[in-house]
Amino acid sequence: MINYHDKIFVTVNSTGTGEVSQETRFHYRHEGSIVWATYEGGSIWWGTLMAFVHDDDSLDMRYQHLNRAGEFKSGRCHSKPEILEDGRIRLHEEWQWTCDDHSSGTSIIEEVKKN
């Protein structure tokens, strides 16, 4: 089982109508089958997410944030992990807004290497 606890992730690629960018940082916590995180940066003022960890280490998550334009946003995401050669985690994400136009997209986030 992948341990997501105390990992920091940054966006490396995002398509569609997403609001995350390379300036957005996600701080994950993990206990049992539950992952939760806070995120901020770029156009995101402050956000939270909560996810269930499946047996294949994928994440079924819901997220919400307040952007710098003062708009509340929410959505759902399915993240599939990949372990990189250096041991870091890369998450391949398929997401959809549960607000506004319900559009969807994909993102890739990667664990920040600790010094």
matplotlib code that plots the C-alpha trace (Angstrom):
import matplotlib.pyplot as plt

x = [0.0, 1.3, 1.7, 0.5, 1.1, 2.9, 3.6, 3.7, 2.5, 2.7, 0.9, 3.1, 0.3, -3.4, -5.9, -9.5, -11.1, -9.0, -7.7, -4.6, -1.2, 2.5, 2.1, -0.5, 0.9, -1.0, -0.2, -1.5, -2.2, -3.1, -4.7, -6.0, -8.2, -8.6, -6.5, -7.1, -5.2, -5.1, -4.0, -3.2, -1.3, -1.7, -5.4, -6.4, -6.8, -7.4, -8.8, -9.4, -9.9, -10.9, -10.4, -10.9, -7.9, -8.9, -7.0, -5.0, -3.9, -6.0, -7.9, -11.6, -11.8, -14.0, -12.5, -13.5, -11.8, -12.1, -10.3, -8.7, -11.7, -13.8, -15.7, -16.3, -15.6, -16.1, -15.5, -14.7, -11.5, -10.1, -6.3, -4.2, -0.7, 2.6, 5.8, 8.7, 12.2, 13.4, 10.6, 8.3, 4.6, 3.0, -0.8, -2.7, -6.0, -9.4, -11.6, -15.0, -16.5, -19.7, -20.4, -20.8, -20.8, -19.7, -16.8, -14.0, -10.3, -7.1, -4.1, -0.8, 0.7, 4.0, 5.5, 8.1, 11.4, 12.5, 16.0]
y = [0.0, 3.5, 5.8, 9.3, 10.7, 14.1, 14.1, 17.5, 17.4, 20.0, 20.1, 19.3, 19.2, 20.2, 20.2, 21.5, 24.1, 23.3, 26.0, 24.4, 25.4, 24.8, 27.3, 25.1, 22.9, 20.0, 18.7, 15.1, 13.2, 9.5, 7.3, 3.8, 4.0, 7.8, 10.6, 14.3, 17.3, 21.1, 23.0, 26.6, 28.7, 30.2, 31.0, 28.9, 30.8, 27.7, 24.3, 20.9, 17.4, 14.0, 10.7, 7.0, 4.8, 1.7, -1.6, -0.6, 2.6, 4.8, 7.6, 8.4, 12.0, 15.1, 18.6, 22.1, 25.4, 29.2, 30.8, 34.3, 35.7, 34.8, 31.9, 28.6, 25.6, 21.8, 18.6, 15.0, 13.3, 9.8, 9.6, 6.6, 6.4, 5.7, 5.2, 7.0, 5.6, 7.8, 6.5, 9.6, 9.3, 10.7, 10.9, 10.7, 12.5, 12.6, 15.2, 16.9, 20.0, 19.4, 23.2, 25.6, 23.8, 20.4, 20.3, 17.8, 17.5, 15.7, 16.6, 15.1, 16.0, 14.7, 14.4, 17.1, 15.5, 16.1, 17.3]
z = [0.0, -0.9, 2.0, 1.0, 4.5, 4.8, 1.0, -0.9, -4.5, -7.3, -10.6, -13.7, -16.3, -16.4, -19.2, -19.4, -17.2, -14.1, -11.8, -10.4, -11.7, -11.0, -8.1, -6.4, -3.6, -2.1, 1.4, 1.8, 5.0, 5.2, 7.8, 7.0, 3.9, 4.1, 2.6, 3.1, 2.0, 2.0, -1.1, -2.1, -4.5, -7.9, -8.5, -5.4, -2.2, 0.0, -0.7, 0.9, -0.4, 1.0, -0.6, -0.2, -1.0, -3.0, -2.9, -6.0, -4.2, -6.5, -4.9, -5.2, -4.0, -3.6, -3.4, -2.8, -2.8, -2.8, -5.7, -5.7, -7.6, -4.5, -6.1, -4.3, -6.5, -6.0, -7.8, -7.9, -9.0, -9.6, -9.2, -10.3, -8.8, -10.6, -8.7, -10.4, -10.7, -7.9, -5.6, -5.8, -6.5, -9.6, -9.7, -13.0, -12.4, -14.2, -12.6, -13.1, -11.6, -9.5, -9.9, -12.8, -16.2, -14.8, -17.3, -16.9, -17.5, -16.6, -14.4, -13.4, -10.0, -8.6, -5.2, -4.4, -3.6, 0.0, 0.6]

ax = plt.figure().add_subplot(projection="3d")
ax.plot(x, y, z, "-o")
ax.set_aspect("equal")
plt.show()
